[in-house]
Amino acid sequence: MTDGASSTKNIYITSENGVQMNISTSEHLDTLLKSQIDRVVTIPSNEHIIVPTEMELTSFKKETKAILIETSDDVFVITHAVRRGTVGSTTQIPIHKLSTKYVVISTEPAVLSFKSQIAVTAIEDNTTIAVTLKMMRHINLTIDGNIYQNNDVFNVTLNRLETYQIEHKTDLTGSIIESSKPIAAFSGNDCNRLENIGACDYLIEQLPPVNGLDTTYIVPPNSDDRYTKVLITAVNSTNLTYTINSTPRAVLMNEYISNGTTISSNQICVVQAENPVLVTAFGLHSKSSKLGDPSMTIVPGINQYLDYYKIVVPTGYDHNYVSIMIKHAAKDSFRINGSTTNKYPVKFESNVTVGNIKYYVRTLQVTDGELTASTVDGERFGLMVTGRKNQEAYGFSGNSALINKQGY
């Protein structure tokens, strides 16, 4: 999506055992641009690709700017757009996990020059897409000469690897994206400042489909005195409870309504809902230093946890952290790069109870580069990665889609 800074657009691909990778773009993309992206590569462990800035989307315009990555075995993919003073990252969701309905998450732009955004791409020809627009400040939106108000529906039809982006000067959280065939959907802000502190950062997340959401989440804190805004968004009406420091708060939420709370850098938030919800964590600027700025991360639910992750921790940050959420009984089986975690500084650790199960939450400071996280006994755990430096912060999660009984 547009990031307002003409950033360097990085893709990091990691493989457990080595893969053949084919990267392709639409046959209708500009020939010169296409030649800079399309390739076939053998990846022994990880691959770093820089995407031309011309692939950044233009709002309210059909374009052929999607990039398709196909590999001979499972890989983990993140995108990481960075320029001095702003950065945004997201985990990419594989095509077999995509679906036809999504709920949008963004933030209220702090100034008129900042925009909230929605972006979609089709993976099949003749895909019809309907976006029911929710506008927090009920500011009209004009697209192709047509005026759209709150709750109006915008329709567009896309062919394979075509893209479309919507931007607005108010928060679009709660907007609904529905399609005739599975699509990939993204949302966020081109740049935004939260809680009126610090500077702006690029916010982007690939959205998990609503049929892949969970009911129970553990939200770890950010380090470096960065508070975390926790946003809970309901898909259907639901009763839920969020608990901070053993203090529960019960809430009745209507469909597509969001409810937020804030935790400090030494608190955990546990969300338990009767029906599936989407939980998003926004890291805020540090309370005591210039470290950080806003970051946006979809939080994995406990039924989205995996037992193995292989990622690349981006370079160029003063501090990088990995947070894990694991059953307490299995905490000693956790490994980083095949070894125990003794050599990694512990920035936070605490226990929380979810139902009748005790979970262990720990944040470790790690170095940049390739990193594997696993358990020796196959126990699944949640993983969230963050990094920060002066006036910049990024974040991404290990997984944000439900797994099936085979673990996929």
C-alpha positions in Angstrom: 0.0 0.0 0.0 1.0 3.7 -0.2 3.3 4.6 2.7 3.8 8.3 2.0 7.6 8.0 2.1 8.7 6.1 -1.1 10.2 3.6 1.2 12.5 0.6 0.4 10.1 -2.3 0.0 11.6 -5.5 1.3 10.3 -9.1 1.1 11.9 -11.7 3.4 11.3 -15.4 2.6 12.5 -18.2 4.9 12.5 -21.9 4.3 13.0 -24.8 6.8 14.7 -27.1 4.3 15.4 -25.2 1.1 12.9 -24.6 -1.7 12.5 -23.6 -5.3 10.7 -20.2 -5.6 8.9 -18.6 -8.5 8.0 -15.0 -8.3 5.6 -13.7 -10.9 3.4 -10.7 -11.7 0.5 -9.9 -14.0 1.1 -10.3 -17.7 -0.4 -6.8 -18.0 2.2 -5.2 -15.8 4.7 -2.8 -17.5 7.3 -5.0 -19.2 10.3 -3.2 -17.8 8.9 -3.3 -14.3 7.9 -6.9 -14.7 11.4 -7.8 -15.7 12.7 -6.4 -12.4 10.5 -8.7 -10.3 9.8 -12.0 -12.0 12.4 -14.6 -11.2 13.0 -18.3 -10.3 15.3 -18.7 -7.3 16.6 -21.6 -5.3 16.5 -20.7 -1.6 18.7 -22.8 0.7 17.5 -21.0 3.8 16.3 -17.4 3.3 16.0 -14.8 0.6 15.8 -11.0 0.6 14.1 -9.3 -2.3 13.8 -5.5 -2.8 10.7 -4.5 -4.8 10.8 -1.4 -7.1 9.0 1.6 -5.5 6.9 1.8 -8.6 4.9 -1.2 -7.3 3.4 1.1 -4.6 -0.4 1.4 -5.1 -2.2 4.4 -6.3 -5.6 5.0 -4.7 -8.8 4.7 -6.6 -7.2 3.0 -9.6 -7.2 -0.5 -10.9 -3.6 -1.6 -11.2 -1.7 -4.9 -11.8 0.7 -4.6 -8.9 0.2 -7.8 -7.0 3.2 -10.1 -6.6 2.7 -13.9 -6.5 5.2 -16.1 -4.6 5.0 -19.8 -5.3 7.4 -22.3 -3.6 8.0 -26.0 -3.7 7.5 -26.3 0.1 6.2 -24.2 3.0 7.9 -20.8 3.6 7.4 -17.9 5.9 7.1 -14.5 4.2 7.1 -10.9 5.6 7.1 -7.6 3.9 9.0 -4.8 5.5 8.8 -1.2 4.1 11.4 1.2 5.5 12.7 4.7 5.1 14.4 6.9 7.6 11.7 7.9 10.2 9.0 5.4 9.2 8.6 1.6 8.8 5.8 -0.9 8.5 5.8 -4.7 8.4 3.3 -7.5 8.0 3.2 -11.3 7.8 1.9 -12.6 4.5 -1.0 -15.1 4.6 -0.7 -18.1 2.2 -3.3 -18.3 -0.6 -4.9 -21.5 0.8 -5.9 -19.5 3.9 -7.5 -16.7 2.0 -11.3 -16.3 1.9 -14.1 -14.0 0.8 -14.8 -11.9 3.9 -12.6 -9.5 5.9 -13.1 -6.8 8.6 -10.9 -3.7 8.2 -8.6 -2.3 10.9 -7.0 1.2 10.7 -6.6 4.2 12.9 -8.0 7.7 13.0 -5.6 10.0 11.0 -3.9 12.5 13.3 -3.8 15.2 10.7 -5.6 15.7 7.3 -2.5 14.8 5.3 -2.5 11.3 6.8 -4.9 8.7 5.3 -6.4 5.4 6.4 -6.3 2.7 3.7 -7.8 -0.5 2.4 -6.2 -2.5 -0.4 -7.4 -5.7 -2.1 -6.0 -8.0 -4.8 -7.7 -10.8 -6.8 -6.2 -14.2 -7.3 -8.8 -15.2 -10.0 -10.3 -13.4 -12.9 -13.7 -11.8 -12.7 -13.7 -11.4 -8.9 -16.4 -9.0 -7.7 -15.6 -7.2 -4.4 -18.0 -5.1 -2.3 -16.7 -2.8 0.5 -19.2 -1.6 3.0 -17.6 1.6 4.2 -17.6 2.5 7.9 -16.4 6.0 8.5 -15.6 7.0 12.1 -16.3 10.7 11.5 -19.0 10.2 8.8 -16.9 12.2 6.3 -18.1 11.6 2.7 -15.7 9.8 0.3 -15.7 10.6 -3.4 -14.6 7.8 -5.8 -14.8 8.3 -9.6 -17.2 11.2 -9.1 -19.6 9.2 -6.9 -20.1 10.2 -3.3 -20.1 7.5 -0.6 -21.4 8.0 2.9 -21.2 5.9 6.0 -22.5 2.4 5.4 -22.6 2.8 1.6 -21.2 0.0 -0.5 -18.4 0.4 -3.0 -18.2 -2.2 -5.7 -15.3 -3.2 -8.0 -14.4 -6.2 -10.2 -10.8 -7.3 -10.5 -9.0 -9.9 -12.6 -6.1 -12.1 -11.5 -3.3 -10.1 -9.8 -5.2 -6.8 -10.2 -5.2 -4.5 -7.2 -7.3 -1.6 -5.9 -6.7 0.8 -3.0 -9.1 3.1 -1.1 -7.9 5.9 1.1 -9.8 8.2 3.4 -9.1 11.0 5.9 -11.0 9.2 8.7 -10.7 5.8 10.3 -12.2 3.0 8.3 -12.1 0.4 11.1 -15.2 -1.9 10.9 -15.5 -1.6 7.1 -16.5 -5.0 5.6 -14.8 -6.5 2.5 -16.8 -9.3 0.7 -15.9 -11.0 -2.5 -17.2 -13.6 -4.9 -13.9 -15.5 -4.9 -11.0 -15.6 -2.4 -8.9 -12.4 -2.3 -6.1 -10.9 -0.3 -7.0 -7.9 1.8 -4.8 -5.3 3.6 -5.5 -2.2 5.7 -3.8 0.4 7.9 -2.5 3.9 7.4 0.0 5.5 5.1 1.5 7.1 8.2 0.0 8.0 11.5 0.8 9.4 15.0 -1.0 7.8 17.9 -1.9 9.2 21.3 -0.5 12.6 20.0 3.1 11.6 20.9 6.1 10.9 18.7 6.1 11.1 15.0 4.1 9.1 12.4 4.9 5.5 11.2 3.5 3.4 8.3 0.8 1.0 9.6 0.0 -2.1 7.5 -1.4 -5.6 8.1 -2.6 -8.3 5.8 -6.0 -9.1 7.2 -6.9 -12.6 8.2 -10.3 -13.7 6.9 -13.2 -13.7 9.4 -13.6 -17.5 9.1 -10.1 -17.8 10.4 -10.4 -15.8 13.6 -10.2 -17.1 17.1 -12.0 -16.5 20.4 -9.0 -16.3 22.8 -5.9 -14.2 22.7 -2.9 -13.3 24.9 -1.5 -9.9 24.1 2.1 -9.4 25.4 3.4 -6.0 26.3 5.9 -3.9 24.3 9.3 -3.2 25.8 11.3 0.0 26.2 8.5 1.7 28.1 6.2 1.5 25.1 2.5 1.1 26.0 0.3 -1.0 23.7 -3.2 -0.1 22.5 -5.3 -3.3 22.2 -8.1 -3.1 19.7 -10.8 -5.8 19.8 -13.1 -6.0 16.8 -16.2 -8.1 16.8 -17.4 -9.9 13.7 -20.7 -11.0 15.2 -22.4 -9.8 18.4 -20.6 -11.3 21.3 -20.0 -11.2 25.0 -16.3 -11.0 25.8 -14.0 -10.4 28.8 -10.6 -8.8 28.6 -8.4 -9.2 31.7 -5.4 -7.0 32.7 -3.5 -7.8 35.9 -6.1 -10.3 37.0 -8.8 -7.7 36.7 -11.5 -8.7 34.2 -13.8 -6.4 32.4 -16.9 -7.8 30.7 -18.2 -6.2 27.5 -21.1 -6.8 25.1 -20.1 -6.0 21.6 -22.2 -5.6 18.5 -21.0 -6.8 15.1 -18.2 -4.9 13.5 -17.8 -2.7 16.5 -14.4 -2.2 18.1 -13.4 -1.8 21.8 -10.0 -0.6 22.9 -7.9 -0.7 26.0 -4.2 0.2 26.8 -1.6 -1.8 28.7 1.7 -0.7 30.0 5.1 -2.3 29.2 4.7 -4.7 32.2 1.1 -5.8 31.7 -0.6 -8.6 29.7 -4.1 -8.5 28.3 -6.1 -11.7 27.9 -9.1 -11.6 25.6 -11.8 -14.3 25.8 -14.9 -14.0 23.6 -18.0 -16.2 23.0 -17.7 -15.7 19.2 -14.6 -15.1 17.1 -13.0 -11.6 17.3 -10.0 -9.9 15.7 -7.4 -8.5 18.1 -4.9 -5.9 17.0 -2.0 -4.5 19.0 -0.7 -1.0 18.3 2.7 -0.3 19.9 3.0 3.4 21.0 5.9 5.8 21.2 8.1 5.3 24.3 7.0 7.2 27.5 10.6 7.9 28.5 12.8 8.1 25.4 12.7 8.7 21.6 12.5 5.0 20.9 9.7 3.7 18.7 6.6 5.2 17.1 3.4 3.5 16.2 3.5 -0.1 15.0 0.6 -2.4 14.1 0.4 -6.1 14.6 -2.5 -8.6 14.3 -2.3 -10.7 17.5 -2.4 -14.5 17.1 -5.1 -16.4 18.9 -4.2 -19.5 20.9 -5.7 -21.7 18.3 -3.4 -20.1 15.7 -0.2 -21.0 17.5 2.4 -23.2 15.7 5.3 -25.3 17.0 7.9 -24.0 14.6 8.7 -20.6 13.1 11.6 -19.5 10.9 11.9 -15.8 10.4 14.3 -13.0 9.5 14.7 -10.3 12.1 15.3 -7.1 10.1 18.5 -5.2 10.4 19.0 -1.6 11.4 17.3 -1.4 14.8 18.6 -0.7 18.2 16.5 -3.3 19.9 14.7 -6.4 18.5 12.4 -8.5 20.6 10.7 -11.9 20.3 7.6 -12.4 22.6 6.4 -16.0 23.1 3.1 -17.2 24.7 3.3 -20.8 25.7 1.7 -23.2 28.1 3.6 -23.0 31.4 4.2 -26.8 31.5 6.1 -26.6 28.2 8.1 -23.4 28.8 11.4 -25.3 29.2 11.1 -27.0 25.9 11.3 -23.7 24.0 14.3 -23.2 21.8 15.8 -20.4 19.7 18.0 -21.5 16.8 18.0 -25.0 18.4 19.4 -23.9 21.8 18.0 -22.8 25.1 17.3 -19.1 25.7 19.9 -18.5 28.4 22.0 -16.2 26.3 19.1 -13.9 25.4 18.4 -11.0 27.7 14.9 -11.3 29.3 13.0 -8.0 29.0 9.7 -9.3 30.4 8.2 -12.5 31.9 5.0 -13.4 33.7 2.3 -16.0 33.9 -1.4 -15.7 33.0 -4.3 -18.1 33.4 -6.5 -18.7 30.4 -9.5 -20.8 31.4 -7.9 -23.4 33.6 -4.5 -23.4 31.8 -1.5 -21.4 32.9 0.5 -19.7 30.2 4.0 -18.3 30.3 4.7 -15.0 28.5 8.3 -14.0 27.9 10.0 -11.3 25.8 13.6 -11.9 24.8 16.0 -9.4 23.2 17.4 -11.0 20.0 19.9 -10.0 17.3 19.0 -9.4 13.7 19.2 -12.1 11.0 17.7 -15.5 10.6 16.0 -17.0 13.6 14.2 -20.2 14.3 11.8 -20.7 17.2 10.6 -24.1 18.2 9.8 -26.6 21.0 11.4 -29.9 21.5 8.1 -31.6 22.4 6.0 -30.1 19.6 4.0 -27.9 21.9 2.5 -24.9 20.0 3.1 -21.4 21.0 2.4 -17.8 19.9 5.1 -15.6 18.5 5.3 -11.8 18.0 8.3 -9.9 16.8 9.0 -6.2 17.3 11.9 -3.8 16.8 12.6 -0.2 17.4 15.0 2.6 17.1 14.8 6.4 17.2 11.3 7.4 16.0 10.7 4.0 14.3 9.1 0.7 15.2 7.9 -2.4 13.4 6.0 -5.5 14.4 4.7 -8.7 13.0 3.3 -12.0 14.2 4.2 -15.6 13.5 0.7 -16.6 12.3 -2.8 -15.0 12.2 -5.0 -17.8 10.7 -6.6 -20.8 12.3 -4.8 -24.1 11.9 -6.5 -27.4 11.1 -6.0 -30.7 12.8 -3.0 -31.4 10.6 -1.3 -28.2 11.8 -1.6 -26.1 8.6 
